[in-house]
Amino acid sequence: MMLDIIQNIWFNNPLWITWGVVALYITFIFIKGVSKARDIHDSDDFLLAGRNIGWFFLFCTMGATVIGGGASIGAIGKTYDWGILMLVVSSGWYIHFIFSGLIVAPKFREAKLYTVAGYFGHRFGEGPRFLAMVLSLLFSVFIIAAQMAAFGWVLASVLPTLTQTLQHSGVSGDMVLKMAIITGGLIVVIYSTAGGLLAVIHTDIYQFIVLMAGFAITLALLVPDIMANWSVMTNKIPAEFFQITGGKGWIFLITTFFAK
């Protein structure tokens, strides 16, 4: 069965070059991440990249993290539904990063702490530390699940012919998506375990560059069509789309803003 799948992919689909480019990119990211294991000497290096992250590295890793699967797929989908409201409530996410960087992070550095749960343990004892750990774990699980699901959908969308080939060979659509999610998850888990935060930051740099280039090229290709059909679009878009509350009211805006 596997030989038939390989033959169908290689001989019947001229887009194998695209698949090769994607495979090379993923392989490059994996190797770059794992190679950072050589720079790990203690817990500070593994968990906090030696507590010495420059502004460029910080900018790229935060950009790649924030503009991940949740933002590039989920948030854009919500913007399509909510309009300007989504842009307003999403700003709470970025304001919280600024607040954390200016106010919270220096206190963590002074106390030589690694996690939010560690801070609660340092200030309030083991009970609050355990509660903060559970909440952080739940938050992280759902975030990672969303990112992995987004990776699977993107991979299946970027390589539609590969997906169709696998389906014609007897692999169901759900199984194709699961295979993509597992592949992406394993790659991230392995290089993160090997190189810690250093691996995450250095791979984020390349991912951020590719992400920004992709967005810029996509925008450049779409702008002429958008300008040519601007009046048609605005006539079809509901009036609530351009309202700051999105027609959902101020209570919804405020609560969603702080929930972000």
KEVEX-496332 format. One record per residue: x, y, z of N, C-alpha, C, O in turn. Coordinates in steps of 0.2 Angstrom, whole numbers, padded with zeros to 4 digits, always signed. Layout:
N
XYZXYZXYZXYZ;...
***
This chain:
260
+0004-0006+0000+0000+0000+0000+0004+0006+0000+0003+0011-0004;+0009+0006+0004+0014+0012+0005+0017+0013-0002+0018+0019-0004;+0019+0008-0006+0023+0008-0012+0018+0011-0017+0020+0016-0021;+0012+0010-0017+0007+0012-0022+0006+0020-0021+0005+0024-0025;+0006+0022-0014+0005+0029-0012+0011+0033-0015+0010+0038-0018;+0017+0030-0014+0023+0034-0016+0023+0034-0024+0025+0040-0027;+0021+0029-0027+0021+0029-0035+0016+0034-0037+0017+0038-0042;+0010+0034-0034+0005+0039-0036+0007+0046-0035+0006+0051-0039;+0011+0048-0030+0013+0054-0028+0019+0056-0033+0019+0062-0036;+0023+0052-0035+0029+0054-0039+0028+0054-0046+0030+0059-0049;+0024+0050-0049+0023+0049-0056+0016+0053-0058+0016+0055-0064;+0011+0053-0054+0005+0056-0056+0004+0063-0055-0001+0066-0057;+0008+0066-0051+0007+0073-0048+0013+0077-0050+0018+0076-0047;+0013+0082-0054+0018+0086-0056+0020+0091-0050+0025+0094-0051;+0016+0091-0045+0017+0096-0040+0022+0093-0034+0022+0096-0029;+0025+0088-0036+0030+0085-0031+0035+0090-0029+0038+0089-0023;+0037+0095-0033+0042+0100-0032+0040+0104-0026+0044+0106-0021;+0033+0106-0026+0031+0110-0020+0031+0106-0014+0033+0108-0009;+0030+0099-0014+0030+0095-0008+0037+0095-0006+0039+0095+0000;+0042+0094-0011+0049+0094-0009+0051+0101-0005+0055+0100-0001;+0049+0106-0008+0051+0113-0004+0048+0113+0003+0052+0115+0007;+0042+0111+0004+0039+0110+0010+0043+0106+0015+0044+0107+0021;+0045+0100+0012+0048+0095+0016+0055+0098+0018+0058+0097+0023;+0059+0101+0013+0065+0104+0015+0065+0109+0020+0069+0110+0024;+0059+0114+0020+0058+0119+0025+0057+0116+0032+0061+0118+0036;+0053+0111+0032+0052+0107+0038+0058+0104+0041+0060+0104+0047;+0062+0101+0036+0068+0098+0038+0073+0103+0041+0077+0102+0046;+0074+0108+0038+0078+0114+0040+0077+0116+0047+0081+0117+0051;+0070+0118+0048+0068+0120+0054+0070+0115+0060+0072+0117+0065;+0069+0109+0058+0070+0103+0063+0077+0103+0065+0079+0103+0071;+0082+0103+0060+0089+0103+0061+0091+0109+0065+0095+0108+0069;+0089+0115+0063+0091+0121+0066+0089+0120+0074+0093+0123+0078;+0083+0118+0075+0081+0117+0082+0085+0112+0086+0087+0114+0092;+0086+0106+0083+0090+0101+0087+0097+0103+0088+0100+0102+0093;+0100+0107+0083+0107+0109+0084+0108+0114+0090+0114+0114+0092;+0103+0117+0092+0104+0121+0098+0105+0117+0105+0106+0121+0110;+0104+0111+0104+0106+0107+0110+0113+0108+0113+0114+0107+0118;+0117+0109+0108+0124+0110+0109+0126+0116+0114+0131+0117+0117;+0121+0121+0114+0122+0127+0118+0118+0127+0124+0118+0132+0128;+0116+0121+0126+0112+0121+0133+0117+0118+0138+0120+0113+0137;+0118+0122+0143+0123+0120+0148+0120+0120+0155+0122+0116+0160;+0114+0124+0156+0111+0123+0163+0103+0125+0162+0101+0126+0156;+0100+0125+0167+0092+0126+0167+0091+0133+0164+0086+0134+0160;+0095+0138+0165+0093+0145+0162+0094+0145+0155+0090+0148+0151;+0099+0141+0152+0099+0140+0145+0093+0137+0142+0090+0139+0137;+0091+0131+0145+0086+0127+0142+0079+0131+0143+0075+0131+0138;+0077+0134+0149+0071+0136+0150+0070+0144+0148+0065+0146+0146;+0076+0147+0148+0075+0155+0147+0080+0157+0142+0082+0163+0142;+0083+0153+0138+0088+0155+0133+0094+0159+0136+0096+0164+0133;+0096+0157+0142+0101+0160+0146+0100+0167+0149+0104+0171+0150;+0093+0169+0149+0091+0175+0151+0094+0181+0147+0096+0186+0150;+0096+0180+0141+0099+0185+0137+0097+0185+0130+0100+0182+0125;+0091+0187+0129+0087+0187+0122+0088+0195+0120+0085+0199+0123;+0091+0196+0114+0091+0202+0111+0084+0204+0108+0080+0200+0108;+0084+0211+0107+0077+0214+0104+0075+0210+0098+0069+0209+0097;+0080+0209+0093+0078+0206+0087+0075+0199+0088+0070+0197+0085;+0079+0195+0092+0076+0188+0093+0070+0188+0097+0065+0184+0095;+0069+0193+0101+0062+0194+0105+0057+0196+0100+0051+0193+0101;+0058+0200+0096+0053+0203+0091+0051+0197+0087+0045+0196+0086;+0056+0193+0084+0054+0188+0079+0050+0182+0083+0045+0180+0080;+0052+0180+0089+0049+0175+0092+0042+0177+0094+0038+0172+0094;+0041+0183+0097+0035+0185+0099+0030+0186+0093+0024+0184+0093;+0033+0188+0087+0029+0189+0081+0027+0182+0079+0021+0181+0077;+0031+0177+0078+0030+0171+0076+0025+0167+0081+0021+0163+0078;+0025+0169+0087+0021+0165+0092+0014+0168+0092+0009+0165+0092;+0013+0175+0092+0007+0178+0092+0003+0177+0085-0003+0176+0085;+0007+0178+0079+0004+0177+0073+0005+0170+0071+0008+0168+0066;+0002+0165+0075+0003+0158+0074-0004+0156+0071-0007+0159+0067;-0005+0149+0072-0011+0146+0069-0018+0149+0071-0022+0150+0068;-0018+0151+0078-0024+0154+0081-0025+0161+0078-0031+0163+0076;-0020+0165+0076-0021+0172+0073-0022+0171+0066-0027+0175+0063;-0018+0167+0062-0018+0167+0055-0024+0164+0053-0026+0165+0047;-0027+0160+0057-0033+0156+0054-0039+0158+0059-0044+0160+0056;-0039+0157+0065-0044+0158+0070-0046+0165+0070-0052+0167+0069;-0042+0170+0071-0043+0177+0072-0045+0180+0066-0050+0184+0066;-0043+0178+0060-0045+0180+0054-0052+0178+0052-0056+0182+0049;-0053+0172+0054-0060+0170+0053-0065+0174+0057-0071+0175+0055;-0063+0175+0064-0067+0179+0068-0068+0186+0065-0073+0189+0066;-0063+0189+0062-0063+0196+0059-0068+0196+0053-0072+0201+0053;-0068+0190+0050-0073+0190+0044-0081+0190+0047-0085+0193+0044;-0081+0187+0053-0088+0187+0056-0090+0194+0060-0095+0196+0060;-0085+0196+0064-0086+0202+0068-0084+0209+0065-0087+0214+0068;-0079+0209+0061-0077+0215+0058-0072+0219+0062-0068+0216+0065;-0073+0225+0063-0069+0230+0067-0068+0228+0074-0063+0229+0077;-0074+0225+0077-0074+0223+0084-0068+0218+0085-0065+0218+0091;-0067+0213+0081-0061+0208+0082-0055+0212+0083-0051+0210+0087;-0054+0217+0079-0047+0221+0079-0047+0224+0086-0041+0225+0089;-0052+0227+0089-0052+0230+0095-0051+0225+0101-0046+0226+0105;-0055+0220+0101-0054+0215+0106-0047+0212+0106-0044+0210+0111;-0044+0211+0100-0038+0207+0099-0032+0212+0102-0027+0209+0104;-0033+0218+0102-0028+0223+0105-0026+0221+0112-0021+0223+0115;-0031+0219+0116-0030+0217+0123-0024+0212+0124-0021+0212+0129;-0024+0207+0119-0019+0202+0119-0012+0206+0119-0007+0204+0122;-0011+0211+0114-0005+0214+0113-0003+0219+0119+0003+0220+0121;-0008+0222+0122-0007+0226+0127-0005+0222+0133+0000+0225+0137;-0007+0216+0134-0005+0212+0140+0002+0210+0139+0006+0210+0144;+0005+0209+0133+0012+0208+0132+0016+0214+0134+0021+0213+0137;+0014+0220+0132+0018+0226+0134+0018+0226+0141+0023+0228+0144;+0012+0226+0145+0012+0226+0152+0017+0221+0155+0020+0223+0160;+0016+0215+0153+0020+0209+0156+0028+0211+0155+0032+0210+0159;+0030+0213+0149+0037+0215+0147+0039+0220+0152+0045+0220+0154;+0035+0226+0153+0038+0232+0156+0037+0231+0164+0041+0233+0168;+0032+0227+0166+0030+0227+0174+0032+0220+0177+0035+0220+0182;+0030+0215+0173+0030+0208+0177+0037+0205+0176+0040+0203+0180;+0040+0205+0169+0046+0202+0168+0052+0204+0172+0055+0200+0175;+0053+0211+0174+0058+0213+0178+0058+0209+0185+0063+0208+0188;+0052+0209+0188+0051+0205+0194+0053+0198+0194+0056+0195+0199;+0051+0195+0188+0053+0188+0188+0061+0187+0187+0064+0183+0190;+0064+0192+0184+0071+0192+0183+0075+0193+0190+0080+0189+0191;+0072+0198+0194+0075+0199+0200+0075+0193+0205+0079+0191+0208;+0069+0189+0204+0068+0183+0209+0071+0177+0206+0070+0172+0209;+0074+0177+0200+0077+0171+0197+0071+0166+0196+0073+0160+0197;+0065+0168+0194+0060+0163+0193+0060+0161+0185+0062+0164+0181;+0056+0155+0184+0056+0152+0178+0048+0153+0175+0047+0154+0169;+0044+0152+0180+0037+0151+0178+0032+0156+0182+0034+0158+0187;+0026+0157+0179+0021+0161+0183+0019+0157+0189+0018+0160+0195;+0018+0150+0189+0017+0146+0195+0023+0147+0200+0021+0147+0206;+0029+0148+0198+0034+0149+0202+0034+0155+0206+0035+0156+0212;+0031+0161+0203+0030+0167+0206+0025+0167+0211+0026+0169+0217;+0019+0163+0210+0014+0162+0215+0017+0159+0221+0015+0160+0227;+0021+0153+0220+0024+0150+0225+0029+0154+0229+0029+0153+0235;+0032+0158+0226+0037+0163+0229+0034+0168+0233+0036+0169+0239;+0028+0170+0231+0024+0176+0235+0019+0173+0240+0018+0176+0245;+0016+0168+0238+0010+0166+0242+0010+0158+0244+0005+0157+0248;+0015+0154+0243+0015+0148+0245+0013+0142+0240+0012+0144+0234;+0013+0136+0243+0012+0130+0238+0005+0130+0235+0004+0128+0229;+0000+0131+0239-0007+0131+0237-0008+0135+0231-0010+0133+0225;-0007+0142+0231-0008+0146+0225-0003+0144+0219-0005+0144+0213;+0003+0141+0221+0007+0139+0216+0004+0133+0212+0005+0133+0206;+0001+0128+0215-0002+0123+0212-0008+0125+0208-0008+0122+0202;-0012+0129+0210-0017+0132+0207-0015+0135+0200-0018+0134+0195;-0010+0139+0201-0007+0143+0195-0004+0138+0190-0005+0139+0184;-0001+0133+0192+0002+0128+0188-0004+0124+0184-0003+0123+0178;-0009+0122+0187-0015+0119+0184-0018+0123+0179-0019+0121+0173;-0019+0130+0180-0022+0134+0176-0018+0135+0170-0020+0136+0164;-0011+0136+0171-0006+0137+0166-0006+0131+0161-0006+0131+0155;-0007+0125+0164-0006+0119+0160-0012+0118+0156-0012+0116+0150;-0018+0120+0159-0024+0119+0155-0024+0124+0149-0026+0123+0143;-0022+0130+0150-0021+0135+0145-0017+0133+0140-0018+0134+0134;-0011+0130+0142-0006+0128+0137-0008+0123+0132-0007+0122+0126;-0012+0118+0136-0014+0112+0132-0019+0114+0126-0018+0112+0120;-0024+0119+0128-0028+0121+0123-0025+0125+0117-0026+0125+0111;-0020+0129+0119-0016+0133+0114-0012+0129+0110-0012+0130+0104;-0009+0124+0112-0005+0119+0108-0009+0115+0104-0008+0114+0098;-0015+0113+0106-0020+0109+0102-0022+0114+0096-0023+0111+0091;-0024+0120+0098-0026+0124+0092-0020+0125+0087-0022+0125+0081;-0014+0126+0089-0008+0127+0085-0007+0121+0081-0006+0121+0075;-0008+0115+0084-0007+0109+0080-0012+0108+0075-0011+0105+0069;-0018+0109+0077-0024+0108+0072-0023+0113+0066-0024+0111+0061;-0021+0119+0068-0020+0124+0062-0014+0122+0058-0015+0122+0052;-0009+0119+0061-0004+0116+0056-0006+0111+0052-0005+0111+0046;-0010+0106+0054-0013+0101+0050-0018+0104+0045-0017+0101+0039;-0022+0109+0046-0026+0112+0041-0022+0115+0036-0023+0115+0030;-0017+0119+0038-0013+0123+0033-0009+0118+0029-0009+0119+0022;-0006+0112+0031-0002+0108+0027-0007+0104+0022-0005+0103+0017;-0013+0102+0025-0018+0099+0020-0020+0104+0015-0021+0102+0009;-0020+0111+0016-0022+0116+0011-0017+0117+0006-0018+0118+0000;-0011+0118+0009-0005+0119+0005-0003+0114+0000-0001+0115-0006;-0005+0107+0002-0003+0102-0002-0010+0098-0004-0010+0092-0002;-0014+0101-0007-0021+0098-0008-0020+0091-0013-0024+0087-0012;-0016+0092-0018-0015+0086-0022-0012+0080-0018-0014+0074-0019;-0008+0081-0013-0005+0076-0009-0011+0073-0005-0012+0067-0004;-0015+0077-0002-0021+0075+0002-0026+0071-0003-0028+0065-0001;-0027+0073-0009-0031+0069-0013-0028+0062-0015-0032+0057-0016;-0022+0062-0016-0018+0056-0018-0019+0051-0012-0020+0045-0013;-0018+0053-0006-0018+0049+0000-0025+0046+0000-0026+0040+0002;-0030+0051-0001-0037+0048+0000-0039+0043-0006-0042+0038-0005;-0036+0044-0012-0037+0039-0017-0034+0033-0016-0036+0028-0019;-0029+0033-0012-0025+0027-0010-0028+0023-0004-0026+0018-0001;-0034+0026-0002-0038+0022+0004-0037+0026+0011-0040+0023+0015;-0033+0031+0011-0033+0035+0017-0038+0040+0018-0039+0044+0013;-0042+0040+0023-0047+0044+0024-0045+0052+0025-0039+0053+0027;-0050+0056+0024-0048+0063+0025-0046+0065+0032-0041+0069+0034;-0050+0062+0037-0048+0063+0044-0041+0060+0046-0037+0063+0050;-0039+0054+0043-0033+0051+0044-0027+0056+0041-0022+0057+0044;-0028+0059+0035-0023+0063+0033-0022+0069+0037-0016+0071+0038;-0028+0072+0040-0027+0078+0045-0023+0076+0051-0019+0079+0053;-0025+0070+0053-0021+0067+0060-0014+0066+0058-0010+0068+0062;-0012+0064+0052-0005+0062+0051-0001+0069+0050+0004+0070+0053;-0005+0074+0047-0001+0081+0047+0000+0084+0054+0005+0087+0056;-0006+0083+0058-0005+0086+0065+0000+0082+0069+0004+0085+0073;+0001+0076+0069+0006+0072+0072+0013+0073+0070+0017+0074+0074;+0013+0074+0063+0020+0075+0060+0022+0082+0063+0028+0083+0065;+0018+0087+0063+0020+0094+0065+0022+0094+0073+0026+0097+0075;+0017+0090+0076+0018+0090+0084+0025+0087+0086+0028+0089+0090;+0026+0081+0082+0033+0077+0084+0039+0082+0082+0043+0082+0086;+0039+0085+0077+0044+0090+0075+0045+0095+0080+0051+0096+0083;+0040+0098+0083+0041+0104+0088+0043+0101+0094+0047+0103+0098;+0040+0095+0096+0041+0092+0103+0049+0090+0103+0052+0091+0108;+0051+0087+0098+0058+0084+0098+0063+0090+0098+0068+0090+0102;+0062+0095+0094+0068+0100+0094+0067+0105+0100+0072+0108+0102;+0061+0105+0103+0060+0109+0109+0063+0106+0115+0066+0109+0119;+0062+0099+0115+0065+0095+0120+0073+0095+0120+0076+0095+0125;+0075+0095+0114+0083+0095+0113+0086+0101+0114+0091+0102+0118;+0083+0107+0112+0086+0113+0112+0083+0118+0117+0085+0124+0118;+0077+0117+0120+0074+0121+0125+0072+0128+0121+0070+0128+0115;+0071+0133+0125+0069+0139+0122+0074+0142+0117+0071+0146+0113;+0080+0140+0117+0085+0143+0112+0083+0140+0105+0083+0143+0100;+0081+0134+0105+0078+0131+0099+0072+0134+0097+0071+0135+0091;+0067+0135+0101+0061+0138+0099+0062+0145+0096+0059+0147+0091;+0067+0149+0100+0068+0156+0097+0071+0156+0090+0069+0160+0086;+0076+0152+0089+0080+0152+0083+0076+0149+0077+0076+0152+0072;+0071+0144+0079+0067+0142+0073+0061+0147+0072+0059+0148+0066;+0059+0151+0077+0054+0156+0076+0057+0162+0072+0053+0164+0068;+0063+0163+0072+0066+0168+0068+0064+0167+0060+0062+0171+0056;+0066+0161+0058+0065+0159+0051+0058+0158+0050+0055+0160+0044;+0054+0156+0054+0047+0155+0053+0043+0162+0053+0039+0163+0049;+0046+0167+0057+0043+0173+0056+0045+0177+0049+0040+0180+0047;+0051+0176+0047+0053+0179+0041+0048+0176+0035+0046+0179+0031;+0047+0169+0035+0043+0166+0030+0036+0168+0031+0033+0169+0026;+0034+0169+0037+0027+0171+0038+0026+0178+0035+0021+0179+0032;+0030+0183+0037+0029+0189+0035+0030+0190+0027+0026+0194+0024;+0034+0186+0024+0035+0186+0017+0029+0183+0014+0027+0186+0008;+0026+0178+0016+0020+0175+0014+0014+0180+0014+0010+0181+0009;+0013+0184+0020+0008+0189+0021+0009+0194+0016+0004+0197+0013;+0015+0197+0015+0016+0202+0010+0015+0201+0003+0012+0204+0000;+0017+0195+0001+0016+0192-0006+0008+0192-0007+0006+0194-0012;+0005+0188-0002-0002+0187-0003-0006+0194-0003-0011+0195-0007;-0004+0199+0001-0007+0205+0001-0006+0209-0005-0011+0212-0008;+0000+0209-0008+0002+0212-0014-0003+0209-0020-0005+0213-0025;-0004+0203-0020-0008+0199-0025-0015+0201-0024-0019+0201-0029;-0018+0202-0018-0025+0203-0017-0027+0211-0018-0032+0212-0020;-0022+0215-0017-0024+0222-0017-0027+0225-0023-0032+0228-0023;-0024+0223-0029-0027+0225-0035-0035+0223-0036-0039+0227-0038;-0036+0217-0034-0043+0214-0035-0047+0217-0030-0053+0219-0031;-0045+0219-0024-0049+0222-0018-0051+0229-0021-0056+0231-0020;-0046+0233-0023-0047+0240-0026-0052+0240-0031-0056+0244-0032;-0052+0235-0036-0056+0235-0042-0063+0233-0040-0068+0235-0043;-0064+0229-0034-0071+0227-0032-0073+0230-0025-0077+0227-0022;-0070+0236-0024-0071+0239-0017-0078+0241-0016-0081+0239-0011;-0081+0244-0021-0088+0246-0020-0093+0240-0020-0098+0240-0016;-0092+0235-0023-0096+0229-0023-0095+0225-0016-0100+0223-0013;-0089+0225-0013-0088+0222-0007-0091+0226-0001-0095+0224+0003;-0091+0233-0001-0094+0237+0004-0101+0237+0004-0105+0238+0009;-0104+0236-0002-0111+0235-0003-0114+0229+0000-0120+0228+0003;-0110+0224+0000-0112+0217+0003-0110+0216+0010-0113+0212+0013;-0106+0220+0013-0104+0219+0020-0109+0223+0024-0111+0228+0023;-0111+0219+0029-0116+0222+0034-0113+0228+0037-0107+0229+0038;-0118+0233+0039-0116+0239+0042-0112+0238+0049-0108+0242+0051;-0114+0233+0052-0111+0231+0059-0104+0230+0058-0100+0230+0063;-0101+0228+0052-0094+0226+0051-0090+0231+0053-0084+0230+0055;-0092+0238+0052-0088+0243+0053-0089+0247+0059-0086+0253+0060;-0093+0244+0063-0095+0247+0070-0090+0244+0075-0088+0238+0075;-0088+0249+0080-0083+0246+0085-0086+0241+0089-0082+0237+0091;-0092+0241+0090-0095+0235+0094-0098+0229+0090-0100+0224+0093;-0097+0230+0083-0100+0225+0079-0107+0223+0080-0109+0217+0078;-0111+0227+0083-0118+0226+0084-0119+0221+0090-0125+0219+0091;-0114+0220+0094-0115+0215+0099-0115+0219+0106-0116+0216+0111;-0114+0225+0106-0115+0229+0112-0108+0230+0116-0103+0227+0115;-0108+0235+0120-0102+0237+0124-0100+0232+0129-0094+0231+0130;-0105+0229+0132-0103+0224+0137-0099+0218+0134-0094+0216+0137;-0101+0216+0128-0098+0210+0125-0091+0213+0123-0086+0209+0123;-0090+0219+0120-0084+0221+0118-0079+0222+0124-0073+0219+0124;-0081+0224+0130-0077+0225+0136-0075+0218+0139-0069+0217+0140;-0080+0214+0140-0078+0207+0142-0074+0203+0138-0069+0200+0140;-0075+0204+0131-0070+0200+0127-0063+0203+0127-0058+0199+0126;-0063+0210+0127-0056+0213+0127-0052+0210+0133-0046+0209+0132;-0055+0210+0139-0051+0208+0145-0050+0201+0145-0046+0198+0148;-0055+0197+0141-0054+0190+0141-0048+0188+0137-0045+0183+0138;-0046+0192+0132-0040+0191+0128-0034+0192+0132-0028+0191+0129;
***
